[in-house]
Amino acid sequence: MRLVLSLAASSLLLGLAQLPARATSCSEQIGTIERRLDSAGAVHVAGLPEGHAIRRSNSPKALTEAPTSAPSDAGMVSTAARISDARHLITRAIQEDGQGHQRACEDTMTEAKGMIGALP
């Protein structure tokens, strides 16, 4: 009996304790793509939206300068309109992630990544 009460009290206290919020894989993707859309390559294609700043990448894989050759897939060429569409998709993904619709958020992010294409 004492064990049951102890377990019940522990469960209650654990339920009341505030646990730190964990980032979902979708929210991590959103952050990555937002940084990509605020990169020098995206600004080169679409300009810098009001309220945004160019973000520097700390990635060891980041290019130091834009490639001079065109992407091998013409459908992957970035345009200002496609980047704008991707920004709208990211807004939708943020809402889906906030509502707990993980799969929908991931699907929206996949679509956004395709819209961005190959940035210089």
Secondary structure by P-SEA (a helix, b strand, c coil): caaaaaaaaaaaaaaaccccccccaaaaaaaaaaaaaacaaaaacccccccccbbbbccccccccccccccccccccccaaaaaaaaaaaaaaaaaaaacaaaaaaaaaaaaaaaacccc
